[in-house]
């Protein structure tokens, strides 16, 4: 893969931004509502009960933004616009990071051609917003010249309001950078930041313990590995990986390359490595210690892009240090695999996690007399489309 000239990079970047931004909007527009979206809208955003924080389904920041955007309408696209906008922000950040890379296309596609991550920018949940905010935090830390630590911590605190588990990333980032924070602007600024981090940490940890005390806890699987996360995030399963040696090699490259090349990282990249891998490790370790099930795959997705960014940086370091090795060929192969996998696993009509939901057509044609059955006979999706359809709920047959 030959290095692209700057003008070629900017043209490709513009086309990529327009293309993926349009795709996310289009997917958000045509995909039918999922059960979790419908439940959150009906129980929190529509009735303006956003501060009911004791339920795992209520992603606070997302619910609040939906409450604002519902002034434009109640259809799926208006409920999803907050995530769509954060998806655009994520794409812009990825493009900006890639433009700084020697291996432009690999960095770009590694971070953007991920069906599972893209999915969450087109539905009304907190995962997409959190993904964008965590990546924005890392971007601020790595590339802002002034006040980068303050910006990073600010974005991470906001991320915890969208999804509570992000508090793990916030705490680790603060602890690793505590010395630099203290030396940056003196004691007063340090105490203010420390107070805000402590307050956010206490509140989110308390909410997490409260949620996991129910019979149906926040976490929901008995086992989960980092490779499970990487595999699942690309819309794949373990059987596919066993049968596809090329993608197996690629996934192991994604997971382990930053570990092997840790000695090539500068200070900021090393901090990003410690916080990113430390967060994932903590998410597995904490449930093990507490005897709780592990988080669902989608609940760990916001932590994936920093790992992919580290993989991109690692490949760039390898690219610059081992010139005789045909890294261009390897990069080209990885890009082809990424494109092929994205095209084969992305679905504009449904989401990866909620493929078996009730369809709008089925719900609205349930009653042979032409009426929708009562709320008590429908799940959240049915109730949402009954609400949107505004038909009589009394059966007069």
N, C-alpha and C positions, 0 to 999 in steps of 0.2 A: 504494500500500500504506500504509494509515494506521497510525500508531504504535499499538502495543498497550499497554494499561495493564499495570502491574506484576503484578496478580493474574492477568490473562490469560496473561502470559508464563510465570508459574510453573506454571499448569495445563498449558499446552502443553508446557513443558519436562519436566514429570513424565511426561506421556503419551509424549513422544518418547523419553525415557530407557527407560521400560518397554518400549515398542514395539521400539526398535532393539536393546536388550539381549536381548530375547526372540528377535528375528529372528536375531541372530548366534549365539545358543545353538542355535536350531533348525537353522540351516544347518550348523553344526558337527556336529550330531547325525545329520543324514540324508545329508550328502554323503559319498560313498565316498572311501576313502583315495586320495591321489595318489601318483605314483611317487616323488617327492622325500620326501614324508612317510614313506612306507614304508621307503625306503632309510635315512633318518636314524634311524628307530626301531630297525630291525633291526641296524644296524651301530654305533650309538652309544648310544642310550638303553637299549635292552633289555639289551645286554651290558655296560652301564656303562663304555663306552669314550669318555666324553664329552670327555676331554682330547686326543683325536686331532685336533689343530687344523690339520693340513696338507691338509684336504679342504674344498673350497668348500661342499659340501653340509652340513657340520656347523656349524650355527649354535649356538655354544657355550651361551649362556644358555638358549635354547629346549630344547636337548638335555638340559641339566641339569634344567630344570623338568619335562620329560616323564619323566625318571628318577624324580622325586619323585611325580608324579601317577600313574605306572603302578602304584603300590601299590594304587590303587583299581580298576584293571582295565586291559586292553590295547585296549579298543574305541576307535574313532575319537574319541569325545567326550572321553575321559580324556586322550588324547594332545593334544587341541586346547584343553583347558581353560586352560592358561596364556595363550594368545593371546586366548581369549574374555574372560578377566578383564582383560587389557590393553585389549581392545576396549571394555569397559565403562568403564574409566578414561578412554579417549579421548573417548567420548561425553559423559561427565560434564564433562570439560574444555571440550569444544566448547560445551556448553550454558552453562557458566559464562562463557565468553568472549562468547557471544552475548547473554547477559543484560546485559552491560555496554555493548552496542552500541545505538545509536539505531535502526538498521535490523535489528531482531532476527531476523526470519524469513530474510532474505537471508544474514546471517552464519551462522545455524544451518544452513541447507540447503546453502550453498556448501561447508561443511566436512564435512557428514555424508552428503549424497546423492552419494556417489562409489562406484560399483559395485566398482571395482578395489581401492580402499583397504579397503572393508568386507570384500571377499573374504578378505583376508589376516588378518583377525581371527577367521576361522572355519576356518583350517587350521593345521597344526602346522609353521610355519616361523618364521624369525627376523624376517621383514619387519614383521609386525604389531606385535610387541613393540618393535622399533626405532622404528617410526612413533609409537607411543604415548609412548615415552621422549623422543624428540626434541621432540615437541609439549609434553610435560610440562616439558622444559627451557626452551623458549621461554615457556611460560605462567609458570613460576617467575620468569624474568627480567623479564617485563613487569609482573607483578601482585603478586609477593611484595614486602613492604616491607623486610624484614630478611634479610640473608644470601642475597639472590636470586642473586648470582653463584656462590656456593658450591654452592647447590642445583642450579643449571643445569649447572655443570661436573660435579657428582656424577652427575646423570642421564645426561649425555652419555657419561661414562666407562662407566657401566653399559650404555648403548646399544651401545658398541663391542664388548661381549662377546656381544651378540646378533647383530650384523652388522658386520663389520670396516670396511666402507666409511664407516660413521658417523664414523670417525676424522677424515675431512675436515671435517665440521661441528665436531667438538671442537677441532681445531687452529685453525680460523678464529675460532671464538668466543673462544678463549683469547687469540689474538693481538690481536683487536680490543679486548678488554677488559683487556689487560695492565696498563695504567696505573691503572684503577679497582681492579683486584685488589691492586695494590701499595699503594695508598693506603687500602684498606678496613680492614685489621686489622694492618698492620705487616709487617715483614720475615719473621718466622717463619711466619706463616700463608701468606704469598705463596710462600715457598720450599717449603713442604709441598705446596701446590696445584700449583706448577710442576713439582715432582718427580713427582707422580701423573700429571699431564697428559703429561709427557715419557715416563714409563714406559709409559702406555697407548698413546701415539702410536708409540713405537719398536716395541712388541710387535705392534700391529695392522699397521703398515706392513711389518714383516718377514714377517708371515703372508701379507699380500696379495702381496708379491713372490714368496714361496715358492709360493703357489697358482698365480699367473700364469706360473710357469716351466714348468708341465706342458703337454702337447700340447693338452689340453682346459682352457683357462684359465677363470678366474672370469668374464671378460667374453666376450660372445658374439655381438655384432652389428657390422657394418661401419660403420653410420651411425646416429646418434640425435640428434635435436634437442629443444629444450625443448618445442616444440609437439607433437612426437611423444609426449613424455611426457604432456602435458596431454590430448591426444586419446586415447591409450591408456588413461589412468587412468579415463576415463569410459566405457570399454568400447566405444570407437568405432574406426574406421579412417579413413585419409585420404580414401578415396572418399566416405564418408558426409559428411565435412566439406565436400568440394567441392560436394556436391549440396544441402547444407543451409545456407543463408546465415545463418539465425538463430544456429545453434550455432557457426558460423564466427566471427561477430561476438562471441559470448559468450566463446569461447576466447581470442580476441585481447584482449578486455577483461581476462580473467583474467591473461594473460601480461604485458601492457604497461602496464596502468593504474598499478600501483605505481611503475613507472619514471617515468611522466609526472607523478606526484603526489609524488615524493620530497621536494620542498620543503615539503610539509605535514606531514611526520613529525617527531615529537619524537625526542630522543636515543636512547631505547631502541628505538623502532620503526625508526629509521635503522640501528642496529646489527643488528637482526633482518634488515633488508633486505640489508645487506652480507654477512652470514653466509649467509643462505639462497640468494641469487643467486650469491654467490661459491662456495658449495659445489657448486651445479649446474655452474657454469662450470668449476670445477676437475675435476669428474668427467669432463667432456668433454675438457679440455685435457691432463690427465695421460696418458690412453691415447694421445692424438695424439702427445705428446712421446716416449713410450716405444715407439710403434709397436705398441700392443696394440689388439685389438678393443674397442669400447665396451660398457658394461654392458648387460645385458638390462633391459627396461623395469621388471620387478618389483624390480630391484636399486636403482632410483632412487626408487621410490615413497615411502620414508620421508621424502624431502626435499620432497615435494609439499605436505603440509598447511601448512607455514610460508608457502609461496607463496600458498596460498588464504587464509590468515589475513591476509597483507599486502594482498591484493585486497579482502578484507572491510573492513579498516581504511581503505583508499584510498576505497572507495565511501562509507563513513561520513563521511570528510573532505569528499568531494564533496557529500554530502548536507547537511552543515552549512554549507558555504561558498556553495553555489549554490542558494539556496532557491527561486528562480523556476523553475529547471529542474525538470521533472517527474520527479525521480529516483524517486518512488514508482512511477510507471508502468514505468520501466525495471526497477526492482527486482522488481516483480510479474511482468514478462515473464521475467526470469531465473529466478525461482522456479518458474514454470510449466515452463520448459524443463528445469530440473534434475529436477523431479518426474517429468516425462514420460520423460526419459532414464533415470532410475534404475529406474523401473517396467519399461521395455522392455529393459534390459540386465542387471539382476540375475537370477541363476538360483539357486534354492535347492537344485538337485540336482547341480550341478557348478560348477567354478571356471572363470574366464576363461582362465587360463594352462594348465590341464590338462584340456581338454575331451575329448581323445581317449584317455583312459586306459582300461585294461581294467576291465570291470565285475565286481563280485563274483559275480553270477549266472553270467556266462560262465566265470569262472575255476573256480568250484566245480562246474561241470557239464561240464568239458572232457573228462574221461575217460568213454567210453561204458560202461565196466565199473563206474562208480560210485566210482572212486578218483581222487585228485588225482595228477597226474604229479609227478616228483621236483623238488626245488628247482632243479636245474640247467636245467630246461626252462621256468622261470617268471621273469618280471621281479620287481622288488621288490614290486609290488602283489600279484602271484600268491603270492609267498612269505609276505607278510603275511597274506593270507586263508587260505592253507594253515596257517599258524601258528595263526590264530584258530579255524579249523574243526577242527583237531586230528584229521584223518583219517590213515589209512595212506597212505604214499607209495609202497608197493610195488605195482606193477601185476601182478595175478595172472591176466590174461586168457590 
